[in-house]
Amino acid sequence: MWRSPAFFQEILNQQGLVGKLYDAIEKDDLSDAVIIAMDILKKTNNMPPLVKEAKCKLKSNSHRQQGNKAFKSNKFQNALEWYNKALMYAPKGSEELVLGYSNRSALLSKCKMFQACLKDVSTCFELGYPPQISDKLANRRSEATKNVWIERMAMEMRFCEFSEDYLEFRERRNPQITCASIDVGIIKESHVPKVVAVRDVKVGKLIAIEKAFTSQLDRKLLYSACYYCHKMSLNLIPCEGCTKALFCSADCRRTCMEEYHSFECPIIEIFDEISSIPVSKLAVITAIKLRKKFKSWEEFNEATKTVGLKRMKKSEINEIFNSENKFSLLNFKDDAIFTYGMIYNATFGCAIVVHYLNMAKSFFPTRATEKAAAVCGFSRLLMYYAVHLIQTQISSTVSVMAHGKTEFCEVANFGVFPFTGKLKGACNPNVLVVGLNKEVALITIQPLKQGTELTIAYLGHWLDNNIENGSRLRNMFTLYNTVCACAVCNGDWKLLRNRARPTETHLRAFRKLNVSEAIENYCSSDIEHIYPKCCRALAFLHDLPFSNQYIDVYKLFRKCLLDIQDQYSSNIMLDGTND
């Protein structure tokens, strides 16, 4: 079907099935369209088969051998990911599972990550190790125990109290939006709420920290980060039911299973089949998790009948923006244009998901009438999410141990945030979205006057991303159905860089900071002194965002924030992926 869409369309036309689907798409309630699409896929034998990838000793051993080769070639991060893949494929209680942990502990010992090494060795002893590796494990444990103090001392030397305290949100909270500070408020214009500053706010102010309701790990991080919280950990443990998920702890694994993975896990391979359709895995797990927030299917079905702007216009503020309120996941702007083709394609993707959730026999009710109503309610919400769900980019940081430096993670994850995801988009934003694994912090990067609307860059700040001309514009349309031809999106900001003319006042603020010297002699222990200067300079230069001076100050400001993010997120890579 997906490989030959024109041929599939011809089959539908020949069998007279298209008209019925088009009529259903015209309705406000799209659940009928999903039911019809499901029937079409079955009648035409185009329902994709679910090919479950089982745990396999042979594959586990093969991946472990690849890890050994990378280890011998000093490609340590690559070796770590191969060992993690071996653990992912190792059957529960198998010798291959223990060997995976054992080999990974050897790698961690070599890289002087002694605490992580001890954790893997302990796991081997708990699982019951093969006799032939007994001496190796004992020696490795002894060596790591003797040297773990060195690692702890190095961590203490990197600790910065300013960084630790900066993201400890001690501000008074907005009682209606518990993730945001009292600096943030809501006004309504034409019944549509707008998030504004309720007082003057300086640059560098932390105004919110929000945890994602749900989030999706980028595929490139599948073997190096936690499937649930996205922390890049050295001691990942596998899901016991599938070969697609690793977790940083038993707590993360248990929580993920409780929230949605117990339903996702048996059908997780089907997401590869629908990856080309506008139905993201994030939309599916958000719908599954939200269903579990309701006491019953009846309550859920009734709630899903009113979504989007219709619900937003009659909802209280906490029902729109408060992530702890389940109704906040039903309040999104759904006035996007160019959606007809998306809706048509999404009906088939949603139909596939609903079909396999129904086959699982544990998600929907068992009684026929209750099941039919539940299928309609879930299909309705899933279609809404497929077309209108706003996904916020989460750009986190990682410490590369071999280089001794902190940098942006090479790829971004995405999450659903009831507050952050509803902020207005702007290519030159006044608020920076700072990724913290499964959370985001909102930090002001322009001075906000009372009443100013908060804006964020959906694709991240343009100075944080080395994006080729035009690609940002394409990504804005693909991910957010937005067309923008500003200087940032089309790349013209680089041409404007030397045309910006700072005043003498601007230049005095810039010279006072001594940016060149600060960059050259930068040390994370100086953040307490450098960061406030950067914030003041950004305030002076905020009306010259394309000037050389602004760009240099912003880069120093962002360097400080990288270290602050690093201390909060604790993401680790042994070396660069290309090393």
C-alpha positions as CSV (number, residue, x, y, z in Angstrom):
1,M,0.0,0.0,0.0
2,W,2.6,2.6,1.1
3,R,5.1,1.6,-1.5
4,S,2.6,2.0,-4.3
5,P,0.0,4.6,-3.2
6,A,-1.2,5.3,-6.8
7,F,-1.9,1.6,-7.4
8,F,-3.7,1.4,-4.0
9,Q,-5.8,4.4,-4.9
10,E,-6.7,2.7,-8.2
11,I,-7.9,-0.4,-6.3
12,L,-10.1,1.8,-4.1
13,N,-11.6,3.5,-7.1
14,Q,-12.3,0.2,-8.9
15,Q,-14.1,-1.2,-5.8
16,G,-16.1,2.0,-5.2
17,L,-14.6,2.5,-1.7
18,V,-13.2,6.0,-2.0
19,G,-16.5,7.9,-1.9
20,K,-17.6,6.5,1.4
21,L,-14.2,7.4,2.9
22,Y,-14.3,11.0,1.5
23,D,-17.8,11.5,2.9
24,A,-16.6,10.4,6.4
25,I,-13.6,12.8,6.2
26,E,-16.0,15.7,5.6
27,K,-17.5,15.2,9.1
28,D,-16.3,16.9,12.2
29,D,-16.1,13.5,14.0
30,L,-13.4,11.5,12.2
31,S,-13.9,8.3,14.0
32,D,-16.1,7.0,11.2
33,A,-13.3,7.6,8.7
34,V,-11.0,5.4,10.8
35,I,-13.5,2.6,11.0
36,I,-14.1,2.8,7.2
37,A,-10.3,2.9,6.5
38,M,-9.9,-0.2,8.7
39,D,-12.6,-2.0,6.8
40,I,-10.9,-1.0,3.5
41,L,-7.5,-2.3,4.6
42,K,-9.1,-5.6,5.5
43,K,-11.2,-6.0,2.3
44,T,-8.2,-5.2,0.1
45,N,-5.8,-7.3,2.1
46,N,-3.6,-4.3,2.7
47,M,-3.6,-4.4,6.5
48,P,0.2,-4.6,7.1
49,P,1.2,-7.8,9.0
50,L,2.7,-7.4,12.5
51,V,6.1,-9.1,12.4
52,K,7.2,-9.4,16.0
53,E,10.9,-9.2,16.5
54,A,11.6,-11.7,19.3
55,K,14.5,-11.9,21.7
56,C,17.2,-14.0,20.1
57,K,20.4,-15.5,21.5
58,L,22.1,-15.6,18.1
59,K,21.4,-11.9,17.4
60,S,22.5,-10.9,21.0
61,N,25.8,-12.8,20.5
62,S,26.4,-11.2,17.1
63,H,25.8,-7.7,18.5
64,R,28.1,-8.4,21.4
65,Q,30.9,-9.6,19.0
66,Q,30.5,-6.3,17.1
67,G,30.9,-4.5,20.4
68,N,34.1,-6.4,21.1
69,K,35.5,-5.4,17.7
70,A,34.7,-1.7,18.3
71,F,36.2,-2.0,21.8
72,K,39.5,-3.3,20.4
73,S,39.5,-0.4,17.9
74,N,39.1,2.1,20.8
75,K,35.7,3.1,19.4
76,F,34.2,3.2,22.9
77,Q,30.8,4.8,22.4
78,N,30.2,2.6,19.4
79,A,31.1,-0.4,21.5
80,L,28.8,0.7,24.3
81,E,25.9,0.9,21.8
82,W,26.6,-2.6,20.4
83,Y,26.6,-4.0,23.9
84,N,23.3,-2.2,24.7
85,K,21.9,-3.7,21.5
86,A,23.1,-7.2,22.6
87,L,21.3,-6.7,26.0
88,M,18.2,-5.6,24.1
89,Y,18.1,-8.9,22.2
90,A,19.1,-11.2,25.0
91,P,16.3,-13.4,26.3
92,K,15.3,-12.9,30.0
93,G,17.4,-15.1,32.3
94,S,19.8,-16.1,29.5
95,E,23.6,-16.4,29.7
96,E,23.7,-13.9,26.8
97,L,22.1,-11.3,29.1
98,V,24.8,-11.8,31.7
99,L,27.6,-11.7,29.1
100,G,26.3,-8.4,27.7
101,Y,26.5,-6.8,31.2
102,S,29.9,-8.4,31.7
103,N,31.4,-7.1,28.5
104,R,29.9,-3.7,29.1
105,S,31.5,-3.6,32.6
106,A,34.9,-4.3,31.0
107,L,34.4,-1.3,28.6
108,L,33.4,1.0,31.5
109,S,36.4,-0.1,33.5
110,K,38.7,0.7,30.5
111,C,37.1,4.1,30.3
112,K,37.6,4.7,34.0
113,M,33.8,5.0,34.6
114,F,34.1,3.0,37.8
115,Q,30.7,3.6,39.4
116,A,29.0,2.5,36.3
117,C,31.3,-0.5,36.0
118,L,30.5,-1.6,39.6
119,K,26.8,-1.4,38.8
120,D,27.1,-3.7,35.8
121,V,29.3,-6.1,37.8
122,S,26.7,-6.2,40.6
123,T,24.0,-7.0,38.0
124,C,26.1,-9.9,36.8
125,F,26.3,-11.3,40.3
126,E,22.6,-10.8,40.8
127,L,21.7,-12.6,37.6
128,G,24.0,-15.6,38.2
129,Y,27.2,-15.4,36.2
130,P,28.7,-18.3,34.1
131,P,31.7,-19.9,36.0
132,Q,34.2,-19.0,33.3
133,I,33.9,-15.3,33.9
134,S,33.9,-15.5,37.8
135,D,37.5,-14.4,38.2
136,K,37.2,-11.6,35.7
137,L,34.2,-10.1,37.4
138,A,35.8,-10.4,40.8
139,N,39.0,-8.7,39.7
140,R,37.0,-6.0,37.8
141,R,34.9,-5.3,41.0
142,S,38.1,-5.0,43.1
143,E,39.8,-2.7,40.7
144,A,36.7,-0.4,40.3
145,T,36.2,-0.3,44.1
146,K,39.8,0.9,44.6
147,N,39.5,3.6,42.0
148,V,35.9,4.9,42.3
149,W,37.0,7.7,44.6
150,I,39.0,9.3,41.8
151,E,35.9,9.5,39.6
152,R,33.9,10.9,42.5
153,M,36.5,13.6,43.2
154,A,36.5,14.6,39.5
155,M,32.7,15.0,39.6
156,E,33.0,17.1,42.7
157,M,35.5,19.4,41.0
158,R,33.1,19.9,38.1
159,F,30.2,20.7,40.5
160,C,29.1,24.3,40.3
161,E,26.7,25.6,43.0
162,F,25.4,28.4,40.7
163,S,24.5,25.8,38.0
164,E,22.9,23.5,40.6
165,D,20.7,26.3,42.0
166,Y,19.8,28.0,38.7
167,L,17.4,25.4,37.6
168,E,16.0,24.7,41.1
169,F,12.7,26.4,40.5
170,R,12.1,28.3,43.8
171,E,10.0,31.0,42.3
172,R,6.4,31.5,43.4
173,R,4.2,29.4,41.0
174,N,1.2,30.6,39.0
175,P,-1.6,28.8,40.9
176,Q,-3.4,28.0,37.6
177,I,-0.2,26.9,35.7
178,T,1.9,25.0,38.2
179,C,4.9,24.7,35.9
180,A,5.3,28.5,35.5
181,S,6.3,31.3,37.7
182,I,4.1,34.1,39.0
183,D,5.7,36.3,36.3
184,V,3.5,34.5,33.7
185,G,-0.2,35.1,33.2
186,I,-3.0,34.6,30.7
187,I,-5.2,37.0,28.9
188,K,-8.0,36.1,26.6
189,E,-8.7,37.7,23.2
190,S,-11.7,36.4,21.3
191,H,-11.9,33.5,23.8
192,V,-8.4,32.3,22.8
193,P,-5.9,32.6,25.6
194,K,-2.5,34.3,25.2
195,V,0.5,33.8,27.6
196,V,2.0,37.1,28.6
197,A,4.4,38.6,31.2
198,V,2.4,40.1,34.0
199,R,5.3,42.3,35.1
200,D,8.6,43.4,33.6
201,V,11.0,40.5,33.4
202,K,14.8,40.7,32.9
203,V,16.9,38.6,30.5
204,G,18.0,35.3,32.0
205,K,15.0,34.7,34.2
206,L,13.8,31.2,34.6
207,I,10.0,31.4,34.1
208,A,9.0,27.8,33.8
209,I,10.1,24.2,34.0
210,E,7.7,21.7,32.5
211,K,7.9,17.9,32.2
212,A,6.6,16.4,29.0
213,F,3.3,14.6,29.2
214,T,4.8,12.2,26.7
215,S,8.0,12.3,24.7
216,Q,9.6,10.4,21.9
217,L,13.3,9.3,21.7
218,D,15.0,9.9,18.4
219,R,16.0,6.7,16.6
220,K,19.7,7.6,16.7
221,L,19.6,7.5,20.5
222,L,17.8,4.2,20.8
223,Y,20.9,2.4,22.0
224,S,22.4,5.2,24.2
225,A,19.5,6.8,26.0
226,C,16.6,5.9,28.2
227,Y,13.4,5.2,26.2
228,Y,11.3,6.9,28.9
229,C,13.2,9.8,30.4
230,H,15.9,10.2,27.6
231,K,18.8,10.3,29.9
232,M,22.0,9.1,28.2
233,S,23.1,6.5,30.7
234,L,26.0,4.1,30.9
235,N,23.9,1.4,32.6
236,L,20.8,1.0,30.4
237,I,18.6,-2.1,31.0
238,P,16.4,-3.7,28.4
239,C,12.6,-4.0,28.1
240,E,11.8,-7.6,28.8
241,G,9.1,-7.7,26.1
242,C,10.5,-6.0,23.0
243,T,13.8,-5.2,21.2
244,K,13.0,-1.4,20.9
245,A,13.5,0.0,24.3
246,L,16.2,0.4,27.0
247,F,15.8,2.2,30.3
248,C,18.2,3.9,32.7
249,S,16.6,2.3,35.7
250,A,14.0,-0.2,36.9
251,D,11.9,2.8,38.0
252,C,11.8,4.3,34.5
253,R,11.0,0.9,33.0
254,R,8.1,0.3,35.5
255,T,6.7,3.8,35.0
256,C,6.8,3.6,31.3
257,M,5.1,0.2,31.3
258,E,2.3,1.6,33.6
259,E,1.8,4.8,31.5
260,Y,1.7,3.3,28.0
261,H,4.5,0.8,27.1
262,S,2.5,-2.2,28.2
263,F,0.1,-1.6,25.3
264,E,2.7,-0.2,22.9
265,C,5.3,-3.0,23.5
266,P,3.4,-5.9,21.8
267,I,2.8,-3.9,18.6
268,I,5.8,-1.6,18.6
269,E,7.1,-3.0,15.3
270,I,4.0,-1.7,13.5
271,F,5.3,1.9,14.0
272,D,8.0,1.3,11.4
273,E,5.2,0.4,8.9
274,I,3.3,3.7,9.5
275,S,6.4,5.9,9.8
276,S,5.7,7.5,6.4
277,I,2.1,8.4,7.4
278,P,1.4,11.5,9.5
279,V,0.7,9.4,12.6
280,S,3.7,9.7,14.9
281,K,4.4,7.3,17.7
282,L,4.1,10.3,19.9
283,A,0.5,10.8,18.9
284,V,-0.3,7.1,19.7
285,I,1.4,7.0,23.1
286,T,-0.2,10.3,24.1
287,A,-3.6,9.0,23.3
288,I,-2.9,5.8,25.2
289,K,-1.6,7.6,28.3
290,L,-4.5,10.1,28.3
291,R,-7.0,7.3,28.1
292,K,-5.5,5.9,31.4
293,K,-6.0,9.3,33.0
294,F,-9.8,8.9,32.8
295,K,-11.7,6.6,35.3
296,S,-13.7,4.8,32.6
297,W,-14.1,4.5,28.9
298,E,-17.4,6.3,29.1
299,E,-15.8,9.4,30.7
300,F,-13.0,9.3,28.1
301,N,-15.4,8.9,25.1
302,E,-17.5,11.8,26.3
303,A,-14.5,14.0,26.8
304,T,-13.1,13.3,23.3
305,K,-16.3,14.7,21.7
306,T,-15.1,18.2,22.4
307,V,-11.5,19.0,21.6
308,G,-9.4,21.8,20.2
309,L,-10.6,25.4,20.0
310,K,-14.2,24.4,20.8
311,R,-13.1,23.1,24.2
312,M,-10.5,25.9,24.7
313,K,-13.1,28.7,24.3
314,K,-15.1,27.3,27.3
315,S,-12.3,25.9,29.4
316,E,-10.7,27.3,32.6
317,I,-7.0,28.3,32.4
318,N,-5.8,25.3,34.4
319,E,-7.7,23.0,32.0
320,I,-5.8,24.5,29.1
321,F,-2.2,24.9,30.4
322,N,-1.8,22.9,33.5
323,S,-0.1,19.6,32.6
324,E,-1.4,18.0,35.7
325,N,-5.0,18.5,34.4
326,K,-6.0,15.7,31.9
327,F,-8.2,18.1,30.0
328,S,-5.1,20.2,29.0
329,L,-4.4,17.4,26.5
330,L,-7.7,18.1,24.7
331,N,-7.1,21.9,24.4
332,F,-5.0,22.7,21.4
333,K,-5.4,25.1,18.5
334,D,-6.7,23.1,15.6
335,D,-7.0,25.8,13.0
336,A,-4.1,24.6,10.8
337,I,-4.5,24.8,7.0
338,F,-3.5,22.3,4.3
339,T,-4.8,19.4,6.3
340,Y,-7.1,17.6,3.9
341,G,-4.4,15.3,2.5
342,M,-3.0,14.8,6.0
343,I,-6.4,13.7,7.3
344,Y,-6.9,11.2,4.4
345,N,-3.5,9.6,5.0
346,A,-3.9,9.6,8.8
347,T,-7.1,7.6,8.6
348,F,-5.2,4.6,7.4
349,G,-2.4,5.0,9.9
350,C,-4.9,5.4,12.8
351,A,-6.8,2.4,11.4
352,I,-3.7,0.2,11.6
353,V,-3.0,1.2,15.2
354,V,-6.6,0.8,16.3
355,H,-6.7,-2.6,14.6
356,Y,-3.7,-4.0,16.4
357,L,-4.7,-2.5,19.8
358,N,-8.0,-4.3,19.3
359,M,-6.2,-7.5,18.5
360,A,-4.2,-7.2,21.8
361,K,-7.5,-7.9,23.7
362,S,-6.4,-6.0,26.7
363,F,-6.8,-2.3,25.7
364,F,-10.5,-2.0,24.6
365,P,-13.5,-3.4,26.6
366,T,-14.6,-6.9,25.9
367,R,-18.4,-6.3,25.5
368,A,-19.3,-5.6,21.9
369,T,-21.3,-2.4,22.5
370,E,-18.7,-0.9,24.9
371,K,-15.9,-1.9,22.6
372,A,-17.6,-0.2,19.6
373,A,-18.0,3.1,21.6
374,A,-14.4,2.8,22.9
375,V,-13.0,2.3,19.4
376,C,-14.8,5.4,18.2
377,G,-13.6,7.5,21.1
378,F,-10.0,6.4,20.8
379,S,-10.1,6.8,17.0
380,R,-11.5,10.3,17.3
381,L,-8.7,11.4,19.6
382,L,-6.0,9.6,17.7
383,M,-7.1,11.4,14.5
384,Y,-7.1,14.7,16.3
385,Y,-3.5,14.1,17.5
386,A,-2.3,12.9,14.1
387,V,-3.3,16.2,12.5
388,H,-3.1,18.8,15.3
389,L,-0.7,17.6,18.0
390,I,2.0,20.1,18.7
391,Q,5.4,18.5,19.2
392,T,8.0,20.6,21.0
393,Q,11.7,20.0,20.2
394,I,13.9,19.0,23.1
395,S,17.5,19.8,22.4
396,S,19.6,18.4,25.3
397,T,23.3,18.4,26.1
398,V,25.8,15.7,26.6
399,S,29.2,15.4,28.3
400,V,31.8,13.7,26.0
401,M,34.2,12.1,28.4
402,A,37.0,11.6,25.9
403,H,37.1,15.3,25.1
404,G,36.2,16.6,28.5
405,K,33.6,19.0,27.1
406,T,29.9,19.6,26.9
407,E,28.1,20.0,23.6
408,F,24.6,19.8,22.1
409,C,23.3,16.3,21.5
410,E,23.5,15.6,17.8
411,V,19.8,15.0,17.5
412,A,16.7,16.4,19.2
413,N,13.8,14.5,20.8
414,F,10.2,15.7,20.8
415,G,7.7,16.0,23.5
416,V,4.1,17.0,24.2
417,F,3.9,19.9,26.6
418,P,0.5,21.3,27.6
419,F,2.0,24.7,28.5
420,T,5.1,25.2,26.4
421,G,3.5,23.6,23.3
422,K,0.8,26.3,23.3
423,L,3.2,29.3,23.3
424,K,3.3,31.4,20.2
425,G,6.0,30.6,17.7
426,A,8.6,33.2,16.6
427,C,11.8,32.9,14.6
428,N,13.4,35.6,16.8
429,P,11.8,34.5,20.2
430,N,11.9,36.2,23.5
431,V,12.0,33.0,25.4
432,L,14.6,30.1,25.0
433,V,13.4,26.5,25.3
434,V,16.2,24.7,27.1
435,G,16.1,20.9,26.8
436,L,16.6,18.8,30.0
437,N,16.0,15.2,28.8
438,K,12.2,14.8,29.3
439,E,11.8,18.3,30.6
440,V,12.2,21.9,29.2
441,A,13.1,25.1,31.0
442,L,11.9,28.4,29.7
443,I,14.4,31.2,30.1
444,T,14.0,34.8,28.9
445,I,16.5,36.0,26.3
446,Q,14.9,39.4,25.7
447,P,13.7,41.9,28.3
448,L,9.9,41.5,28.6
449,K,7.7,44.5,29.3
450,Q,4.4,43.9,31.2
451,G,1.8,42.5,28.8
452,T,4.4,41.1,26.3
453,E,3.4,37.8,24.8
454,L,5.8,35.0,25.3
455,T,7.3,33.5,22.1
456,I,9.5,30.5,21.4
457,A,11.3,29.1,18.4
458,Y,9.7,25.8,17.5
459,L,12.9,24.5,15.9
460,G,15.2,26.0,18.5
461,H,17.2,29.2,18.4
462,W,18.7,29.7,15.0
463,L,22.2,30.4,16.5
464,D,22.1,27.0,18.2
465,N,21.6,25.1,14.9
466,N,23.9,24.9,11.9
467,I,21.0,24.6,9.4
468,E,21.6,25.0,5.7
469,N,19.6,27.7,3.9
470,G,16.1,26.6,3.2
471,S,16.1,23.5,5.4
472,R,14.6,25.4,8.4
473,L,11.8,26.6,6.1
474,R,11.1,23.0,5.0
475,N,11.2,21.7,8.6
476,M,8.7,24.4,9.7
477,F,6.2,23.3,7.1
478,T,6.8,19.6,7.6
479,L,6.6,19.6,11.4
480,Y,4.3,22.6,12.1
481,N,2.4,23.2,8.9
482,T,3.8,26.7,8.9
483,V,5.1,28.7,6.0
484,C,7.7,31.4,6.9
485,A,10.1,33.3,4.7
486,C,11.8,35.5,7.3
487,A,15.5,36.1,7.4
488,V,16.0,33.3,9.9
489,C,14.1,30.6,8.0
490,N,15.6,31.4,4.6
491,G,19.1,31.9,5.9
492,D,19.4,35.6,5.1
493,W,20.4,36.5,8.6
494,K,24.0,35.7,7.7
495,L,23.8,38.4,5.0
496,L,22.3,40.9,7.6
497,R,25.1,40.2,10.1
498,N,27.5,42.9,8.9
499,R,24.7,45.4,8.2
500,A,23.6,45.8,11.8
501,R,24.9,49.1,13.2
502,P,25.2,49.1,17.0
503,T,25.1,52.5,18.7
504,E,27.9,53.6,21.0
505,T,25.7,52.5,24.0
506,H,25.6,49.0,22.5
507,L,29.3,49.0,22.0
508,R,30.0,50.1,25.5
509,A,28.0,47.2,26.9
510,F,29.7,44.8,24.6
511,R,33.2,46.0,25.4
512,K,32.5,45.9,29.1
513,L,31.8,42.2,28.9
514,N,35.2,41.5,27.2
515,V,33.6,38.7,25.1
516,S,36.7,37.6,23.2
517,E,38.7,37.2,26.4
518,A,35.8,35.5,28.2
519,I,35.4,32.9,25.4
520,E,39.1,32.2,25.2
521,N,39.5,31.8,28.9
522,Y,36.1,30.3,29.6
523,C,35.8,28.0,32.6
524,S,32.6,26.5,34.0
525,S,33.6,27.7,37.5
526,D,33.3,31.3,36.3
527,I,29.6,30.9,35.2
528,E,28.5,32.8,38.3
529,H,30.3,35.9,37.1
530,I,30.0,35.6,33.3
531,Y,26.4,34.6,33.0
532,P,24.9,37.7,34.6
533,K,27.1,39.9,32.4
534,C,25.9,38.0,29.3
535,C,22.3,38.6,30.4
536,R,22.8,42.3,30.7
537,A,24.6,42.5,27.4
538,L,21.8,40.6,25.6
539,A,19.3,43.1,27.1
540,F,21.3,46.0,25.6
541,L,21.6,44.2,22.2
542,H,18.2,42.6,21.9
543,D,17.1,45.0,19.2
544,L,20.2,44.0,17.1
545,P,19.8,40.2,16.9
546,F,21.8,39.9,13.6
547,S,24.8,42.0,14.7
548,N,28.2,40.5,15.3
549,Q,28.1,41.7,18.8
550,Y,24.8,40.1,19.7
551,I,25.9,36.8,18.1
552,D,29.1,36.7,20.1
553,V,27.4,37.5,23.3
554,Y,24.7,34.9,22.7
555,K,27.3,32.2,22.0
556,L,29.0,32.9,25.3
557,F,25.6,33.0,27.0
558,R,24.7,29.7,25.4
559,K,28.1,28.2,26.5
560,C,27.2,29.0,30.1
561,L,23.8,27.4,29.7
562,L,25.3,24.3,28.2
563,D,27.2,23.7,31.4
564,I,24.1,24.5,33.5
565,Q,22.1,22.0,31.4
566,D,24.8,19.4,31.7
567,Q,24.8,19.5,35.5
568,Y,21.0,19.1,35.5
569,S,20.7,16.4,32.8
570,S,23.8,14.3,33.5
571,N,24.0,12.9,30.0
572,I,27.2,11.0,29.2
573,M,28.9,9.7,26.0
574,L,32.3,7.9,26.2
575,D,33.5,9.6,23.0
576,G,32.1,11.1,19.9
577,T,30.1,8.8,17.6
578,N,32.5,9.4,14.8
579,D,35.7,9.0,16.9
